[in-house]
Amino acid sequence: MKNFKQGLIVFVFLFLITGVVYPLIVTLIGQIAFNEQVNGSLIYNNNHEIIASKLIGQPFQNPKLFWSRPSSTPDFPYNALYSGGSNLGPTNPELIKLVQERTKYLRANDLKGQIPSCLVLGSGSGLDPDITPSAAFAQIQRISKYTHIPERVLDELVKKHIKKRQFLFFGADRVNVVELNLELIEVEKQYGRR
């Protein structure tokens, strides 16, 4: 009985430390130091309604907008409940067919020149909100055609949204498609008034 009592005391103590105190401290630090990130890096519209997250991509089909990279999540693209890539290797016939279909689709939708790989290949998570700067620049001609916004304006818009690699060596330069498209919509409104 003595061992049971000591075991119970140790269990309760460890439960309080690891199950209550530690999570509360980590949550408090997160809310103070990284408030936006721990709350999902959410994007709000002018009515303070949540419209997106900076961390999860969205499928864009409108030719007036920048398109994201393909998503292989089950049920629908960018399904946050099922993060994961297609797991198809580079010589897999299914992947080769998908890349060919995506390339054909991009060509049919006014994408000229070399097609950046991130527009035909998905990310490892299937949720990546970013594309490479070259993928954004490659879409400018199409967007200009449909929005009548001059290419130089779109070029500056993309340059404004390029996020450099972290600490000069982690990752690669990238453009968040959701944030870029939100500003593009505002720019298009200005050009629509002219």
N, C-alpha and C positions, 0 to 999 in steps of 0.2 A: 504494500500500500504506500510505503514511503517513496519507492521508486516511481510509482504512478503519479503521486502528488508532485514530485520534482519534475517529471516529464511534462505534466500538464502546465506547470509554471513556465518551463522553458518554451513549450509550444505557444502559450498565450503571449509571452514576451516577444518571441520571434514573429508571431502573427502581427502583433501591434507595430513592430519595427518595420518589417518587410511589406506588410499588407495595408498599413494605414499611414504611418509617419513618413516613410520613404516616398510613396506615391504623392502625398500631399506636398512634400518639399520640392520634388521634381516638377509638379504641376505649378506650384507657386513661382519657382524660378523661371519656368517656361512662359507663364503669363506676364511676368515682369520684363524679362530680357528678350523674349521672342514672341510677343503677343500675336502679331499677324500670322506668323508661321504655324504656331500651335493651334490656331483657330481656323486653319485650312487655307490661308492666303486667298481669301475670298474677294471677289470683285463685285461691287454693288453698282446699280444704275442710279440715275438721279432721284428716283423714288425710294432709295435705300433698300431695294430688293436685291437679293443675291441672284446674279446672272451667270457666274462662272467662278472657277478657281484658277489661279495662276499655275497651279501644279498639275492640272489634268487637262489634256488636250480636248478638242471638240472637232467633230467632222464638219468641214465646210464644203459645200457643193456649189454655192453661188459663184458664178464667174467674176463677180465684182469684188470678191474677197480673196485673201490669201488662203491657200489650202494647206492643211496639216499633212503630216506624214500618215501613211496607212496604219490602221489599227487592226490587230488580229484577235481582239477579245471576243468571247462568245456572245451570242444573242444580238449585240449591236456594237458599233465602233465606240471605243473609249468607255466601255462598261467598267466602272471603277470597282465593281464587285468581283471581277475576274481579271485581275492584272496578270499579264503574261504574254510572251511572244508566241509566234507560230511554231517555234522549234524546228523549222524546216532548214536543212543544211543547204549550202550553196549549190550543190549538184542535184538537189531534189527536183524532179520534173514538175511537181506541183508549184514549187516556188518559182521556177523558171517561167512557167505558164503565167503565174500571177504577175510577175515583173513585166512580161511581154504585154499582157492585157493593160496593165497600168500605164506603161509607156505609150501604147496605142491611144489610150484615153487622153493622156496629157497632150499628145501630138494633135489629136482631134480638137482639143480645146486650146489651141493657139500657143502651146509651149514650144518655143524655137530653141535651136542650139542643143548643147549637151544637157541632158536631164540629170540633175543632182540625185544621187542615190537615195537620199532620205525622202524623196517624193515617190519612190517605188518600193522601198523597203521599210518595214515597220520597226519599231524600237523593241528592246528586250521586254519592256513592261507593257507595251501596247497602249500606254497612257501618256506618252511623252508630249508635252505641250509645245516643244521647241522644234524649229527646223534650222538648218544652216543658213547663214547669210546668202550663200550662193543660191539656195532653193527659193529664198524670198525674192532675190533680184531676178531670177529666171521667170517669175510670174508677173513682173511689172508690165510687160507689154500687153498681156491679156487683160489685166485689170484696167490699164489705161484705155484700152479699146472699149470696154463696157461702161466705165465710169466717166470717161472724157476728162479725167484728171491727167495733166501732163506727166510724162514719164519722169522728168526731173524732180517733180514734187513727190512722186512715189518713191523715187530713189532716196531722197532726203528723209522721207518717213521711215524707210527701212533702216537707213544708217542710224537714225535716232534711236531705234529699238534694238540695235545690236548690243548684246550683253557679252562682255569680254570674258575669257576664261578666268576662273577664280585663282587668285594669287599668282597670276601669270603662267601657271603650268597645269592646273587641274582642269580637266574637261576641254571643251572647245568653244569657240565663239558661237553664239546661238541667238535666235530671235523667237520670242514667245508669240505664237500666232494669235492667241486670244487677245492679248493686249494690243498687238499690231492692228488687228481687225477692228477693235473698238475705236481706235483713233482714226483708222481709215474711214469708218462710217461717219465720223464727225467731219472729216475733211471733205467727204463726198457731199455732205449737206451744204457745206460752204460753197462748193462748186455748183450745186443744184440751184442755189439762189442767184447765181450770176446770169 
